Amino acid sequence: MNLEDYIRDIADFPKPGILFKDITPLLSNHDALVGCANMLAELSPKNMKIDKVIGIESRGFIIGAMIAERLGAGFVPVRKKGKLPYQVKSKDYGLEYGHDTLEIHIDAIKKGEHVLIHDDVLATGGTADAVCKLVEDLGGIVVQCNFIMELDFLNGRNRLNAPVSALVTYE
């Protein structure tokens, strides 16, 4: 299956000059959705048990939960500021078109747990880096960051201190 057939380009979203990679066609096609989740689960390290899969708001929630189910792991949502109801740990980060804050529940990751981080796209790496730091602050071990796609020309993987895998790479 060629996942690129299910990813469309949206020019000037969310602001002028950004070429947004839209995965909603992938999500709306059953075979593409299941195939993508299966392929991402297969990318996970085979030499250790994954305790938690983190999905990053918001597109990372969808397939992240599917990956967690396939790996027999718990699922942890990382959300933008003010969206989680319990006590949180926060991390500010920069992205290619601004700044934001991500939060995780303070009890979501236990010390020593092996964590796989998932999001739809790796761009500049600011979002994934912030999530890695949140996991480490809570005592977790980031074993891998998985993405549906990587925008290689933005060098995001260079910011991450964990193995990176992506199903589709745009050079």
C-alpha positions in Angstrom: 0.0 0.0 0.0 1.3 3.4 -0.9 0.3 5.8 1.9 1.2 8.8 -0.1 -1.9 8.2 -2.2 -3.9 9.0 0.9 -2.0 12.2 2.0 -3.0 15.5 0.3 -1.3 18.8 0.2 -3.1 21.9 1.5 -1.3 25.1 0.6 -1.1 28.1 3.1 -2.5 26.2 6.1 -2.5 27.0 8.9 -0.9 30.2 7.7 0.6 31.5 4.4 3.8 29.7 3.3 3.0 26.4 5.0 2.3 23.3 2.9 0.1 21.2 5.2 0.2 17.4 4.8 -3.4 16.3 5.4 -4.0 12.7 6.5 -7.8 12.9 6.6 -8.1 10.9 3.4 -6.0 8.2 5.0 -8.1 8.2 8.1 -11.3 8.0 6.1 -10.2 4.9 4.2 -10.5 1.7 6.3 -7.7 -0.2 4.5 -5.3 2.7 4.6 -6.1 3.4 8.3 -5.6 -0.2 9.4 -2.6 -0.7 7.2 -0.9 2.5 8.5 -1.5 1.4 12.1 -0.2 -2.1 11.4 2.9 -0.7 9.7 3.6 1.7 12.5 3.2 -1.0 15.2 5.7 -3.1 13.2 8.3 -0.3 13.3 8.4 -0.5 17.1 11.5 -2.0 18.7 11.2 -5.8 19.0 13.7 -6.2 21.8 11.7 -4.6 24.6 8.2 -4.3 25.8 6.6 -1.0 25.2 4.7 0.1 28.4 3.0 3.3 27.0 2.3 4.8 23.6 2.0 8.6 23.6 -0.2 10.2 21.0 0.4 13.9 20.4 -2.7 16.2 20.0 -4.6 15.8 18.0 -3.9 13.6 14.9 -1.5 11.5 17.0 -4.4 10.3 19.2 -6.1 8.4 16.4 -3.4 6.0 15.3 -1.4 6.2 18.5 -4.3 4.5 20.3 -4.4 1.9 17.6 -0.6 1.3 18.0 -1.0 0.9 21.7 -3.7 -1.7 21.3 -1.5 -3.7 18.9 1.5 -3.5 21.2 -0.5 -4.4 24.4 0.5 -1.0 25.9 -1.3 1.8 27.6 -2.2 4.9 25.7 -1.3 8.4 27.0 -2.6 11.6 25.3 -0.3 14.7 25.3 -2.5 17.8 24.9 -2.2 21.5 24.4 -2.3 23.7 27.5 -5.6 23.6 29.5 -7.1 20.5 27.9 -6.2 17.9 30.6 -8.4 17.7 33.7 -5.8 16.5 36.3 -2.5 17.8 37.5 -0.1 18.2 34.6 3.5 18.7 33.7 4.0 21.3 31.0 6.6 22.1 28.4 6.8 25.1 26.1 8.0 24.5 22.5 8.5 26.2 19.2 7.2 24.9 15.9 7.6 26.1 12.3 4.8 28.6 12.6 4.8 29.8 16.3 5.0 28.6 19.9 2.8 26.5 22.1 2.6 24.5 25.3 2.1 20.7 25.7 0.9 19.0 28.9 0.8 15.4 30.2 -0.8 14.1 33.4 1.8 13.9 36.2 0.9 10.2 36.8 0.8 9.1 33.1 4.3 7.7 33.0 6.0 5.8 35.8 9.7 5.8 36.4 11.5 3.3 34.1 8.5 2.7 31.7 9.4 2.3 28.1 7.6 4.8 25.9 6.9 5.0 22.2 5.9 8.5 21.0 3.7 8.8 18.0 2.5 11.7 15.8 1.4 12.2 12.3 4.3 14.3 11.0 7.9 15.1 12.0 8.7 18.6 10.8 11.2 20.7 12.7 11.1 18.4 15.7 10.0 20.9 18.3 6.8 19.1 19.3 8.3 15.7 19.5 11.3 17.1 21.4 9.0 18.7 24.0 7.2 15.4 24.4 10.4 13.5 24.8 11.4 15.9 27.6 8.1 15.5 29.3 8.5 11.7 29.3 12.1 12.0 30.7 10.9 14.5 33.3 8.5 11.9 34.6 11.2 9.2 34.7 10.1 7.4 31.5 12.5 6.1 28.8 11.7 7.2 25.2 12.6 4.1 23.1 11.4 5.5 19.7 9.5 8.2 18.0 7.2 7.0 15.2 5.6 9.2 12.5 3.4 8.6 9.5 5.5 11.0 7.6 8.7 13.0 8.0 9.5 16.3 6.3 13.2 15.4 5.9 14.2 18.8 4.6 13.4 20.4 8.0 15.9 18.2 9.8 13.6 17.5 12.7 15.2 14.1 13.6 18.4 16.0 14.5 16.6 17.5 17.5 15.6 14.1 18.9 17.7 11.9 21.2 15.8 8.8 20.3 15.5 6.5 17.3 13.1 7.9 14.7 11.0 6.0 12.2 8.6 7.2 9.5 6.5 5.4 6.9 6.7 8.2 4.3 9.6 10.7 3.8 9.4 13.9 1.9 12.8 15.2 0.9 
